[in-house]
Amino acid sequence: MPMDVRVRFFAMLRSAAGAEECWLALGLGARGIDAKAILVQQYPRLDGLIDSARLAVNWEYRGWEASLHDG
């Protein structure tokens, strides 16, 4: 069963994506690194920029290996 994850873009990533946020449908057990790969596929202009970005889950900074959850 997939989970829906809201992604919010800030600063340069917002400009490159051309959006403030998006929703991703990910499989259960997905990690930040999985979302990162999908984001680059959906928004090619993020390639190279997203590597310097930080992941926050519920407003808490985490490593890209962090597990994600629905919402």
Stockholm file with secondary structure:
# STOCKHOLM 1.0

chainA/1-71         MPMDVRVRFFAMLRSAAGAEECWLALGLGARGIDAKAILVQQYPRLDGLIDSARLAVNWEYRGWEASLHDG
#=GR chainA/1-71 SS CEEEEEEECCHHHHHHHTSSEEEEEEETTCBHHHHHHHHHHHCGGGTTTGGGCCEEETTEEECTTCBCCCC
#=GC SS_cons        CEEEEEEECCHHHHHHHTSSEEEEEEETTCBHHHHHHHHHHHCGGGTTTGGGCCEEETTEEECTTCBCCCC
//
